[in-house]
């Protein structure tokens, strides 16, 4: 049995660094309740999406459903972004990438 593909959407407005017209896919992995939290705090239904056509690869981000238009058939040739190839431990030590420099956090 073939695995079902995640729903494809078109952003109808800019969201974070992603421009209007960007194709996104429903993120089918765990989003740790982020979309539910955004839904509760705004009163607008949010879902987590990714650029990965398989719906599995981070990064993911939340989008209000009012900014999405479902696409019946995604364009051919859409490819997943390259995998994250970061040494997270190195980022944490050097204070680069996604982790702030915690060593200098409390210095005056």
mmCIF file of the C-alpha atoms, coordinates in Angstrom:
data_MODEL
# 
_entry.id   MODEL 
# 
loop_
_atom_site.group_PDB 
_atom_site.id 
_atom_site.type_symbol 
_atom_site.label_atom_id 
_atom_site.label_alt_id 
_atom_site.label_comp_id 
_atom_site.label_asym_id 
_atom_site.label_entity_id 
_atom_site.label_seq_id 
_atom_site.pdbx_PDB_ins_code 
_atom_site.Cartn_x 
_atom_site.Cartn_y 
_atom_site.Cartn_z 
_atom_site.occupancy 
_atom_site.B_iso_or_equiv 
_atom_site.pdbx_formal_charge 
_atom_site.auth_seq_id 
_atom_site.auth_comp_id 
_atom_site.auth_asym_id 
_atom_site.auth_atom_id 
_atom_site.pdbx_PDB_model_num 
ATOM 1   C CA . UNK A 1 1   ? 0.000  0.000  0.000   1.00 0.00 ? 1   UNK A CA 1 
ATOM 2   C CA . UNK A 1 2   ? 1.339  3.424  -0.942  1.00 0.00 ? 2   UNK A CA 1 
ATOM 3   C CA . UNK A 1 3   ? 1.857  5.927  1.826   1.00 0.00 ? 3   UNK A CA 1 
ATOM 4   C CA . UNK A 1 4   ? -0.433 8.926  1.542   1.00 0.00 ? 4   UNK A CA 1 
ATOM 5   C CA . UNK A 1 5   ? 1.289  12.170 0.553   1.00 0.00 ? 5   UNK A CA 1 
ATOM 6   C CA . UNK A 1 6   ? 0.862  15.265 2.731   1.00 0.00 ? 6   UNK A CA 1 
ATOM 7   C CA . UNK A 1 7   ? -1.490 17.981 1.554   1.00 0.00 ? 7   UNK A CA 1 
ATOM 8   C CA . UNK A 1 8   ? 0.106  20.655 -0.616  1.00 0.00 ? 8   UNK A CA 1 
ATOM 9   C CA . UNK A 1 9   ? -0.709 24.319 -0.046  1.00 0.00 ? 9   UNK A CA 1 
ATOM 10  C CA . UNK A 1 10  ? 0.164  27.618 -1.652  1.00 0.00 ? 10  UNK A CA 1 
ATOM 11  C CA . UNK A 1 11  ? 0.984  30.548 0.620   1.00 0.00 ? 11  UNK A CA 1 
ATOM 12  C CA . UNK A 1 12  ? -1.350 33.387 -0.328  1.00 0.00 ? 12  UNK A CA 1 
ATOM 13  C CA . UNK A 1 13  ? 0.551  35.897 1.829   1.00 0.00 ? 13  UNK A CA 1 
ATOM 14  C CA . UNK A 1 14  ? 4.147  36.258 3.032   1.00 0.00 ? 14  UNK A CA 1 
ATOM 15  C CA . UNK A 1 15  ? 4.900  34.270 6.201   1.00 0.00 ? 15  UNK A CA 1 
ATOM 16  C CA . UNK A 1 16  ? 8.220  34.800 7.973   1.00 0.00 ? 16  UNK A CA 1 
ATOM 17  C CA . UNK A 1 17  ? 10.915 34.553 5.287   1.00 0.00 ? 17  UNK A CA 1 
ATOM 18  C CA . UNK A 1 18  ? 8.662  32.550 2.951   1.00 0.00 ? 18  UNK A CA 1 
ATOM 19  C CA . UNK A 1 19  ? 7.083  34.628 0.166   1.00 0.00 ? 19  UNK A CA 1 
ATOM 20  C CA . UNK A 1 20  ? 3.555  34.614 -1.161  1.00 0.00 ? 20  UNK A CA 1 
ATOM 21  C CA . UNK A 1 21  ? 3.350  31.919 -3.855  1.00 0.00 ? 21  UNK A CA 1 
ATOM 22  C CA . UNK A 1 22  ? 5.636  29.448 -2.010  1.00 0.00 ? 22  UNK A CA 1 
ATOM 23  C CA . UNK A 1 23  ? 4.445  25.822 -2.106  1.00 0.00 ? 23  UNK A CA 1 
ATOM 24  C CA . UNK A 1 24  ? 4.403  24.178 1.322   1.00 0.00 ? 24  UNK A CA 1 
ATOM 25  C CA . UNK A 1 25  ? 3.358  20.762 2.584   1.00 0.00 ? 25  UNK A CA 1 
ATOM 26  C CA . UNK A 1 26  ? 1.616  19.707 5.768   1.00 0.00 ? 26  UNK A CA 1 
ATOM 27  C CA . UNK A 1 27  ? 4.254  18.642 8.293   1.00 0.00 ? 27  UNK A CA 1 
ATOM 28  C CA . UNK A 1 28  ? 3.344  15.097 9.325   1.00 0.00 ? 28  UNK A CA 1 
ATOM 29  C CA . UNK A 1 29  ? 5.907  14.651 12.094  1.00 0.00 ? 29  UNK A CA 1 
ATOM 30  C CA . UNK A 1 30  ? 5.491  15.861 15.687  1.00 0.00 ? 30  UNK A CA 1 
ATOM 31  C CA . UNK A 1 31  ? 5.360  19.655 16.015  1.00 0.00 ? 31  UNK A CA 1 
ATOM 32  C CA . UNK A 1 32  ? 5.369  19.561 19.841  1.00 0.00 ? 32  UNK A CA 1 
ATOM 33  C CA . UNK A 1 33  ? 2.034  21.374 20.068  1.00 0.00 ? 33  UNK A CA 1 
ATOM 34  C CA . UNK A 1 34  ? 3.271  24.550 18.410  1.00 0.00 ? 34  UNK A CA 1 
ATOM 35  C CA . UNK A 1 35  ? 0.416  24.770 15.900  1.00 0.00 ? 35  UNK A CA 1 
ATOM 36  C CA . UNK A 1 36  ? -2.127 24.065 18.644  1.00 0.00 ? 36  UNK A CA 1 
ATOM 37  C CA . UNK A 1 37  ? -0.588 26.796 20.782  1.00 0.00 ? 37  UNK A CA 1 
ATOM 38  C CA . UNK A 1 38  ? -0.738 29.278 17.918  1.00 0.00 ? 38  UNK A CA 1 
ATOM 39  C CA . UNK A 1 39  ? -4.369 28.301 17.295  1.00 0.00 ? 39  UNK A CA 1 
ATOM 40  C CA . UNK A 1 40  ? -5.265 28.817 20.964  1.00 0.00 ? 40  UNK A CA 1 
ATOM 41  C CA . UNK A 1 41  ? -3.442 32.133 21.267  1.00 0.00 ? 41  UNK A CA 1 
ATOM 42  C CA . UNK A 1 42  ? -4.853 33.684 18.084  1.00 0.00 ? 42  UNK A CA 1 
ATOM 43  C CA . UNK A 1 43  ? -8.234 31.995 17.719  1.00 0.00 ? 43  UNK A CA 1 
ATOM 44  C CA . UNK A 1 44  ? -7.308 31.151 14.100  1.00 0.00 ? 44  UNK A CA 1 
ATOM 45  C CA . UNK A 1 45  ? -6.635 27.542 13.073  1.00 0.00 ? 45  UNK A CA 1 
ATOM 46  C CA . UNK A 1 46  ? -2.889 27.011 12.407  1.00 0.00 ? 46  UNK A CA 1 
ATOM 47  C CA . UNK A 1 47  ? -1.090 24.008 10.945  1.00 0.00 ? 47  UNK A CA 1 
ATOM 48  C CA . UNK A 1 48  ? 2.585  23.148 10.708  1.00 0.00 ? 48  UNK A CA 1 
ATOM 49  C CA . UNK A 1 49  ? 4.056  23.044 7.221   1.00 0.00 ? 49  UNK A CA 1 
ATOM 50  C CA . UNK A 1 50  ? 7.417  22.311 5.612   1.00 0.00 ? 50  UNK A CA 1 
ATOM 51  C CA . UNK A 1 51  ? 9.015  22.749 2.207   1.00 0.00 ? 51  UNK A CA 1 
ATOM 52  C CA . UNK A 1 52  ? 9.594  18.984 2.023   1.00 0.00 ? 52  UNK A CA 1 
ATOM 53  C CA . UNK A 1 53  ? 7.116  17.326 -0.394  1.00 0.00 ? 53  UNK A CA 1 
ATOM 54  C CA . UNK A 1 54  ? 7.191  14.224 1.830   1.00 0.00 ? 54  UNK A CA 1 
ATOM 55  C CA . UNK A 1 55  ? 6.104  16.325 4.833   1.00 0.00 ? 55  UNK A CA 1 
ATOM 56  C CA . UNK A 1 56  ? 8.784  14.924 7.116   1.00 0.00 ? 56  UNK A CA 1 
ATOM 57  C CA . UNK A 1 57  ? 11.900 17.071 6.948   1.00 0.00 ? 57  UNK A CA 1 
ATOM 58  C CA . UNK A 1 58  ? 12.361 20.097 9.185   1.00 0.00 ? 58  UNK A CA 1 
ATOM 59  C CA . UNK A 1 59  ? 12.464 22.970 9.423   1.00 0.00 ? 59  UNK A CA 1 
ATOM 60  C CA . UNK A 1 60  ? 8.749  23.402 9.828   1.00 0.00 ? 60  UNK A CA 1 
ATOM 61  C CA . UNK A 1 61  ? 6.741  26.501 10.664  1.00 0.00 ? 61  UNK A CA 1 
ATOM 62  C CA . UNK A 1 62  ? 3.157  27.286 11.535  1.00 0.00 ? 62  UNK A CA 1 
ATOM 63  C CA . UNK A 1 63  ? 0.757  29.080 9.234   1.00 0.00 ? 63  UNK A CA 1 
ATOM 64  C CA . UNK A 1 64  ? -2.812 30.227 9.834   1.00 0.00 ? 64  UNK A CA 1 
ATOM 65  C CA . UNK A 1 65  ? -5.206 28.408 7.521   1.00 0.00 ? 65  UNK A CA 1 
ATOM 66  C CA . UNK A 1 66  ? -6.373 31.820 6.284   1.00 0.00 ? 66  UNK A CA 1 
ATOM 67  C CA . UNK A 1 67  ? -2.959 32.225 4.597   1.00 0.00 ? 67  UNK A CA 1 
ATOM 68  C CA . UNK A 1 68  ? -3.116 28.882 2.774   1.00 0.00 ? 68  UNK A CA 1 
ATOM 69  C CA . UNK A 1 69  ? -4.829 27.694 -0.370  1.00 0.00 ? 69  UNK A CA 1 
ATOM 70  C CA . UNK A 1 70  ? -4.986 23.930 -0.858  1.00 0.00 ? 70  UNK A CA 1 
ATOM 71  C CA . UNK A 1 71  ? -3.484 22.702 -4.121  1.00 0.00 ? 71  UNK A CA 1 
ATOM 72  C CA . UNK A 1 72  ? -5.041 19.575 -5.637  1.00 0.00 ? 72  UNK A CA 1 
ATOM 73  C CA . UNK A 1 73  ? -1.931 18.551 -7.569  1.00 0.00 ? 73  UNK A CA 1 
ATOM 74  C CA . UNK A 1 74  ? 1.456  20.046 -6.648  1.00 0.00 ? 74  UNK A CA 1 
ATOM 75  C CA . UNK A 1 75  ? 3.667  21.098 -9.556  1.00 0.00 ? 75  UNK A CA 1 
ATOM 76  C CA . UNK A 1 76  ? 5.999  18.412 -10.874 1.00 0.00 ? 76  UNK A CA 1 
ATOM 77  C CA . UNK A 1 77  ? 9.651  18.623 -9.943  1.00 0.00 ? 77  UNK A CA 1 
ATOM 78  C CA . UNK A 1 78  ? 9.325  20.191 -6.501  1.00 0.00 ? 78  UNK A CA 1 
ATOM 79  C CA . UNK A 1 79  ? 12.243 18.987 -4.443  1.00 0.00 ? 79  UNK A CA 1 
ATOM 80  C CA . UNK A 1 80  ? 12.880 18.902 -0.741  1.00 0.00 ? 80  UNK A CA 1 
ATOM 81  C CA . UNK A 1 81  ? 15.309 21.449 0.595   1.00 0.00 ? 81  UNK A CA 1 
ATOM 82  C CA . UNK A 1 82  ? 18.767 20.060 1.361   1.00 0.00 ? 82  UNK A CA 1 
ATOM 83  C CA . UNK A 1 83  ? 18.916 18.306 4.733   1.00 0.00 ? 83  UNK A CA 1 
ATOM 84  C CA . UNK A 1 84  ? 20.086 20.310 7.690   1.00 0.00 ? 84  UNK A CA 1 
ATOM 85  C CA . UNK A 1 85  ? 23.776 19.624 7.883   1.00 0.00 ? 85  UNK A CA 1 
ATOM 86  C CA . UNK A 1 86  ? 24.684 21.401 11.061  1.00 0.00 ? 86  UNK A CA 1 
ATOM 87  C CA . UNK A 1 87  ? 26.743 20.262 13.953  1.00 0.00 ? 87  UNK A CA 1 
ATOM 88  C CA . UNK A 1 88  ? 24.270 21.293 16.657  1.00 0.00 ? 88  UNK A CA 1 
ATOM 89  C CA . UNK A 1 89  ? 26.790 20.698 19.420  1.00 0.00 ? 89  UNK A CA 1 
ATOM 90  C CA . UNK A 1 90  ? 29.233 23.044 17.702  1.00 0.00 ? 90  UNK A CA 1 
ATOM 91  C CA . UNK A 1 91  ? 26.475 25.644 17.263  1.00 0.00 ? 91  UNK A CA 1 
ATOM 92  C CA . UNK A 1 92  ? 25.682 25.481 20.967  1.00 0.00 ? 92  UNK A CA 1 
ATOM 93  C CA . UNK A 1 93  ? 29.347 25.780 21.968  1.00 0.00 ? 93  UNK A CA 1 
ATOM 94  C CA . UNK A 1 94  ? 30.190 28.638 19.613  1.00 0.00 ? 94  UNK A CA 1 
ATOM 95  C CA . UNK A 1 95  ? 26.869 30.403 19.976  1.00 0.00 ? 95  UNK A CA 1 
ATOM 96  C CA . UNK A 1 96  ? 26.198 30.336 16.254  1.00 0.00 ? 96  UNK A CA 1 
ATOM 97  C CA . UNK A 1 97  ? 23.298 29.016 14.226  1.00 0.00 ? 97  UNK A CA 1 
ATOM 98  C CA . UNK A 1 98  ? 20.067 28.497 16.116  1.00 0.00 ? 98  UNK A CA 1 
ATOM 99  C CA . UNK A 1 99  ? 21.491 28.569 19.617  1.00 0.00 ? 99  UNK A CA 1 
ATOM 100 C CA . UNK A 1 100 ? 22.252 31.847 21.389  1.00 0.00 ? 100 UNK A CA 1 
ATOM 101 C CA . UNK A 1 101 ? 25.602 32.269 23.030  1.00 0.00 ? 101 UNK A CA 1 
ATOM 102 C CA . UNK A 1 102 ? 24.635 31.222 26.549  1.00 0.00 ? 102 UNK A CA 1 
ATOM 103 C CA . UNK A 1 103 ? 28.153 31.758 27.904  1.00 0.00 ? 103 UNK A CA 1 
ATOM 104 C CA . UNK A 1 104 ? 27.817 35.540 27.605  1.00 0.00 ? 104 UNK A CA 1 
ATOM 105 C CA . UNK A 1 105 ? 24.133 35.771 28.452  1.00 0.00 ? 105 UNK A CA 1 
ATOM 106 C CA . UNK A 1 106 ? 24.511 37.209 31.948  1.00 0.00 ? 106 UNK A CA 1 
ATOM 107 C CA . UNK A 1 107 ? 27.577 39.394 31.424  1.00 0.00 ? 107 UNK A CA 1 
ATOM 108 C CA . UNK A 1 108 ? 27.127 43.134 31.915  1.00 0.00 ? 108 UNK A CA 1 
# 
